Amino acid sequence: MLRKLRFVFPMLAILAMVLAACQPKPPAVEPTQVAEADVIRIGGFGPLSAPGAYRSGIEMQQAAKMAVDEINLNGGVLGKNVELIFGDTEGLPERGTAVTERLITQNKVVGLIGEYHSGVALTEMEVAHKYGIPVVFSEPWSDDVTGSGYPEIFRISPSIDYYSSIASKYYAATGWKKFVFIQEDTDYGHSSAESITKQLAGYGITDVETIFADPATEDFTPTLQRIMQNPPDVLVSGVTGMGTYRMVRQACDLGLAPTAKTALYAADAQLPEYWENVGDCGQYALFTYVGLPPSLYNDKTRAFLDNFEKLYEVRPGAHAMEAYDSVYLMVEAIRAAGSTEPAAIIAALESIQYDGVLGKIWFEYGSKNPISGDVPKWMWHQFPTPSVYIMQYTEINQPFEESVVVFPREVSTGPLYTGPK
């Protein structure tokens, strides 16, 4: 009997297995498919950690999240919520490539916004172009970003050429003839120097010397002492961040600039750490501001700045305004297209007219109005009138909001500055 039972039980087990195998299987369900059906994913990228300009990158991420939260509170787009997935590029081109690849292939974003560094944007756009995913770049300035002519690439920040044109027009208006530029030894520094030197020559200004320096330089004294032997009308610091602050302090301590003979231009003077590092030497400094100065704020600008400060306890820079508007541009294009198909979003971006915190934004040149004649290649999918202004501090420790707009003259809030008296 026991032998029979030992035989029967295995046979029953085998029979059960056969019957189970014959039952129809339920369809496989991938959890990510359910999640993706409920949201529209937009990717963001920028530096959130060193060696990149991570403070600016974090503000861009925060502003983009603000925009997404507002959009979702107002019903989302196409009946779905928007989800922002923001990748840290660390300010490194190779990281930008990897982040963009991941956002597109793994996170399945339908569009991309952001980026601070031009060198990183130039790698990110190649990945976006490969996959045909639209990008609204918020802050990189390299002419080659939109100069690529890629159908996927749009930009609302200025190009180097446009940015430089505001300064060169101002310099020509002052009557200054002799210039010394100390530019950072980077792609940005070299392209900026090339652009403004060419533009100044167009105004008949050819007494221009350019010196390239490592942005990490701590002691500019030897260079500044040589310049003192034949002082220029204006000393221009095109070194970003701490490099410019050290240079301003050292030029002031040496008595080179700002003086009655030599005016001083300082990059990144609009940032809060400027006064912390330059002290009394910061008075009279000129700087270029990308974004709206307080005198030109609209209702959306004021609301954005107030809400951002309430949420994050800091007054954000123009790069945050650009990131915020970039998200709205992408979402409004999706809404206008009625689709998340890349080609449809791109077509909608080409036709968009959007009133944002930076004012009215549109793209003049695209597939329906191609670049031709003397129009520079970088005007492709480029916001044609980004806000760029020459500003000046007139008092020590003057808040940025109280600085004077000196150029363009049609929106100036003070006299044309031609040097300290």
C-alpha positions in Angstrom: 0.0 0.0 0.0 2.8 2.4 0.9 4.5 1.7 -2.4 1.2 2.6 -4.3 0.9 5.9 -2.4 4.5 6.8 -3.1 3.7 6.3 -6.8 0.3 8.1 -6.8 1.4 11.3 -5.1 4.2 12.2 -7.6 1.7 11.4 -10.4 -0.8 13.8 -8.9 1.8 16.5 -8.6 2.8 16.1 -12.2 -0.9 16.2 -13.3 -1.4 19.4 -11.3 1.6 21.0 -13.0 0.3 20.0 -16.5 -3.2 21.5 -15.7 -1.6 24.7 -14.4 0.4 25.1 -17.6 -2.7 24.8 -19.7 -4.5 27.7 -17.9 -4.4 31.0 -19.8 -1.9 33.5 -18.3 -2.9 37.0 -17.3 -1.3 39.7 -19.4 2.0 41.1 -18.2 1.8 44.6 -16.6 4.8 46.9 -16.5 4.5 49.2 -13.5 6.2 52.1 -15.3 3.6 52.0 -18.1 0.8 52.7 -15.5 2.8 55.6 -14.1 3.7 57.0 -17.5 0.0 57.0 -18.5 -0.9 59.4 -15.7 1.8 62.0 -16.3 3.7 64.0 -18.9 7.4 64.0 -18.1 9.6 67.0 -18.8 13.3 66.7 -18.2 15.5 69.4 -16.8 19.3 69.6 -16.5 21.9 71.9 -15.0 24.7 71.9 -12.4 23.5 71.0 -8.9 27.0 70.3 -7.5 30.6 71.3 -8.0 32.6 72.0 -10.2 29.6 73.6 -11.9 27.9 76.8 -11.0 25.7 74.8 -8.6 24.0 77.7 -6.8 22.6 79.0 -10.1 21.7 75.4 -11.1 19.8 74.8 -7.9 17.8 78.0 -8.4 17.0 76.9 -11.9 15.8 73.6 -10.6 13.7 75.3 -7.9 12.1 77.7 -10.4 11.3 74.9 -12.8 9.6 72.9 -10.0 7.7 76.1 -9.1 6.3 76.3 -12.6 5.4 72.6 -12.7 3.6 72.8 -9.3 1.6 75.8 -10.6 0.7 74.1 -13.8 -0.5 71.0 -12.0 -2.6 73.1 -9.5 -4.3 74.6 -12.6 -5.2 71.2 -14.1 -2.0 70.1 -15.8 -1.9 69.8 -19.6 -3.9 67.5 -21.9 -5.8 66.2 -18.8 -2.5 65.0 -17.1 -0.2 66.2 -14.5 3.3 67.3 -15.4 6.3 65.6 -13.8 9.7 67.3 -13.7 12.8 65.1 -13.6 15.9 67.2 -13.2 19.4 65.8 -13.7 22.7 67.1 -12.2 25.3 67.8 -14.9 27.9 69.0 -12.4 28.9 71.5 -15.1 30.8 68.8 -17.0 30.1 68.0 -20.7 30.4 64.3 -20.2 27.9 64.3 -17.4 25.6 66.4 -19.6 25.7 63.7 -22.2 24.9 60.9 -19.7 22.1 62.9 -18.0 20.4 63.7 -21.3 20.7 60.1 -22.5 19.1 58.8 -19.3 16.3 61.4 -19.3 15.3 60.5 -22.8 15.8 56.7 -22.9 15.0 55.7 -19.3 12.7 58.5 -17.9 10.9 58.9 -21.3 10.7 62.7 -21.1 8.9 64.4 -24.0 10.9 67.6 -23.8 13.9 69.1 -22.0 14.6 72.5 -20.4 17.4 74.2 -18.5 21.2 74.1 -18.5 23.6 76.9 -17.4 26.9 76.1 -19.0 27.5 76.5 -22.8 30.1 73.7 -22.9 27.6 71.3 -21.4 24.7 72.4 -23.6 26.7 71.7 -26.7 26.9 68.0 -25.7 23.3 67.8 -24.5 21.9 69.1 -27.8 23.7 66.4 -29.7 21.9 63.7 -27.7 18.5 65.5 -28.0 19.1 65.8 -31.8 19.9 62.1 -32.1 16.5 61.2 -30.5 14.5 64.1 -31.9 13.5 65.5 -28.5 12.7 69.2 -28.3 14.9 71.4 -25.9 14.3 74.9 -24.6 17.7 76.0 -23.4 17.4 78.5 -20.6 20.8 80.0 -20.0 23.7 78.8 -22.2 25.1 81.6 -24.5 27.3 79.9 -27.1 26.4 81.0 -30.6 26.8 77.4 -31.7 23.8 76.2 -29.6 21.2 77.6 -31.9 23.8 78.1 -34.7 23.6 74.3 -35.1 20.3 74.7 -36.9 18.9 71.6 -35.3 15.1 71.5 -35.4 14.9 70.3 -31.8 16.9 73.2 -30.3 15.4 76.5 -29.0 16.9 79.1 -26.7 15.6 82.1 -24.7 18.9 83.3 -23.3 21.1 85.6 -25.4 23.8 84.4 -27.7 27.4 85.5 -27.0 27.2 87.7 -30.2 23.9 89.4 -29.0 25.2 89.8 -25.4 28.4 91.4 -26.6 26.6 93.7 -28.9 24.9 95.5 -26.0 28.3 96.2 -24.4 30.0 97.2 -27.6 27.2 99.7 -28.4 27.5 101.1 -24.9 31.3 101.4 -25.2 30.9 103.2 -28.5 28.4 105.7 -27.0 30.8 106.6 -24.1 33.6 107.7 -26.4 36.1 105.4 -24.8 38.9 104.4 -27.1 41.4 102.3 -25.2 40.3 98.9 -23.7 42.0 96.1 -21.8 39.9 92.9 -21.4 41.0 90.2 -18.9 39.0 87.2 -20.1 38.8 83.7 -18.6 40.7 81.1 -20.5 37.7 79.0 -21.4 35.6 78.5 -24.5 33.2 81.2 -23.2 36.1 83.6 -22.6 37.6 83.1 -26.0 34.4 83.3 -28.0 33.3 86.4 -26.0 36.6 88.1 -26.6 36.5 87.4 -30.3 32.9 88.6 -30.6 33.4 92.0 -28.8 36.7 92.7 -30.5 35.1 92.3 -33.9 32.2 94.5 -32.9 34.3 97.3 -31.4 36.3 97.3 -34.7 33.1 98.0 -36.5 32.8 101.2 -34.4 36.4 102.2 -35.3 37.7 101.1 -31.9 40.9 99.1 -32.4 43.1 99.9 -29.3 42.0 96.7 -27.6 44.2 94.3 -25.7 42.9 90.9 -24.5 44.6 88.9 -21.7 43.4 85.4 -20.9 43.6 84.1 -17.4 42.7 81.0 -15.4 39.3 81.7 -13.6 40.9 80.2 -10.5 43.8 82.7 -10.4 44.2 84.2 -7.0 46.7 86.9 -7.7 46.2 89.2 -10.7 48.6 91.8 -9.3 51.5 91.2 -11.8 49.1 91.6 -14.8 47.4 94.6 -13.3 50.8 96.3 -12.5 51.8 96.0 -16.2 48.5 97.5 -17.3 49.1 100.4 -14.9 52.1 101.5 -17.0 49.6 102.6 -19.8 46.1 102.6 -18.2 43.1 102.1 -20.5 39.9 104.0 -20.5 38.2 101.0 -19.2 39.4 97.7 -17.6 37.0 94.9 -18.3 37.0 91.7 -16.2 35.5 88.9 -18.2 36.5 86.3 -15.6 33.4 84.9 -13.8 32.8 84.3 -10.1 35.6 84.7 -7.5 38.1 85.5 -10.2 36.4 88.7 -11.0 36.0 89.6 -7.4 39.7 89.2 -6.7 40.6 91.2 -9.7 38.3 94.1 -8.8 39.7 94.2 -5.3 43.3 94.1 -6.5 42.8 96.7 -9.2 41.3 99.0 -6.6 44.0 98.4 -4.1 46.6 99.2 -6.7 44.8 102.4 -7.7 44.3 101.2 -11.2 40.4 101.2 -11.4 37.9 102.6 -10.9 39.6 106.0 -11.1 39.0 109.3 -13.0 41.2 107.8 -15.8 40.0 104.2 -15.9 36.4 102.8 -15.5 35.8 99.3 -14.3 33.6 96.5 -15.7 33.0 93.5 -13.4 31.4 90.2 -14.5 28.9 88.6 -12.1 28.6 91.9 -10.1 24.8 91.2 -9.8 25.3 88.3 -7.5 25.0 88.7 -3.7 28.5 87.6 -3.0 29.9 90.5 -5.0 29.8 93.0 -2.1 31.0 90.4 0.3 34.2 90.0 -1.6 35.0 93.5 -3.0 33.9 95.8 -0.2 34.3 99.5 -0.9 36.0 98.8 -4.2 32.6 97.8 -5.8 31.3 101.4 -6.2 31.0 102.6 -9.8 31.5 99.1 -11.3 29.6 98.4 -14.5 28.1 95.0 -15.2 25.9 93.3 -17.7 22.6 91.9 -16.5 20.6 89.3 -18.4 17.0 89.4 -17.3 14.6 92.2 -16.4 15.9 95.0 -14.2 13.4 96.1 -11.4 12.3 99.1 -13.4 10.9 96.8 -16.1 9.2 94.1 -14.0 5.7 93.1 -15.1 3.1 91.5 -12.9 4.3 88.0 -13.6 7.9 89.0 -12.8 6.9 90.4 -9.4 4.7 87.4 -8.6 7.4 84.9 -9.5 10.1 86.7 -7.5 7.9 87.1 -4.4 6.7 83.5 -4.5 10.2 82.2 -5.0 11.6 84.2 -2.1 8.7 83.0 0.1 9.4 79.4 -0.8 13.2 79.4 -0.8 14.1 82.5 1.3 16.4 83.9 -1.4 15.8 86.4 -4.3 16.6 84.5 -7.4 18.8 85.5 -10.4 17.8 85.9 -14.0 18.7 82.3 -14.7 15.8 81.2 -12.5 13.4 83.4 -14.5 14.7 81.8 -17.7 14.2 78.2 -16.3 10.7 79.2 -15.1 9.7 80.6 -18.5 11.2 77.6 -20.2 8.9 75.1 -18.5 5.8 77.2 -19.3 7.0 77.5 -23.0 7.3 73.7 -23.2 4.0 73.0 -21.6 2.2 75.7 -23.6 3.6 74.1 -26.8 2.3 70.7 -25.7 -1.1 72.2 -25.0 -1.1 74.0 -28.4 0.0 70.8 -30.2 -2.6 68.7 -28.4 0.1 66.0 -28.4 3.4 64.9 -26.8 4.8 63.8 -30.1 8.2 65.6 -30.6 7.5 66.8 -34.1 4.2 68.4 -33.0 5.8 70.1 -30.0 8.6 71.5 -32.2 6.0 72.9 -34.6 4.1 74.5 -31.8 7.2 76.1 -30.3 8.0 77.6 -33.7 4.7 79.4 -33.6 4.4 80.2 -29.9 3.7 83.7 -28.5 4.1 83.6 -24.7 3.9 86.3 -22.1 6.3 85.3 -19.3 8.3 86.8 -16.4 10.8 88.0 -19.0 8.2 89.6 -21.2 6.8 88.4 -24.5 8.8 85.4 -25.9 8.7 84.1 -29.4 11.1 82.5 -32.0 11.4 84.5 -35.2 13.3 82.1 -37.4 12.5 78.4 -38.0 11.3 76.0 -40.6 8.6 78.5 -41.9 11.0 81.5 -41.9 14.5 80.1 -42.5 17.8 81.9 -42.0 18.8 83.9 -45.1 21.0 86.7 -46.2 23.0 88.5 -43.5 21.0 87.0 -40.6 23.4 85.2 -38.3 23.0 81.4 -38.0 22.5 81.6 -34.2 19.1 83.4 -34.8 17.6 79.9 -35.7 15.0 79.1 -33.0 16.5 82.0 -30.9 14.3 84.4 -28.9 15.3 87.6 -30.8 15.1 90.2 -28.1 16.4 88.7 -24.8 16.7 91.2 -22.0 20.3 92.4 -21.7 21.2 95.6 -19.9 24.3 97.5 -18.8 24.0 98.3 -15.1 26.0 100.3 -12.6 26.4 100.6 -8.8 26.5 104.2 -7.6 26.7 103.5 -3.9 28.8 101.1 -1.7 26.8 98.0 -0.7 24.0 99.1 -3.0 21.4 96.3 -3.5 21.2 95.0 -7.1 17.5 96.2 -7.2 18.7 99.8 -6.6 21.5 99.7 -9.2 21.1 102.1 -12.2 20.3 101.0 -15.8 22.8 103.0 -18.0 22.2 101.3 -21.3 20.2 101.0 -23.6 19.4 104.6 -23.2 15.7 104.2 -24.0 15.2 102.3 -20.7 17.9 103.9 -18.6 17.3 105.1 -15.1 20.4 107.2 -14.8 22.9 109.3 -16.9 25.2 107.8 -19.5 28.2 106.7 -17.4 31.5 107.7 -19.0 33.8 107.1 -16.0 34.2 108.1 -12.3 34.8 111.8 -11.7 
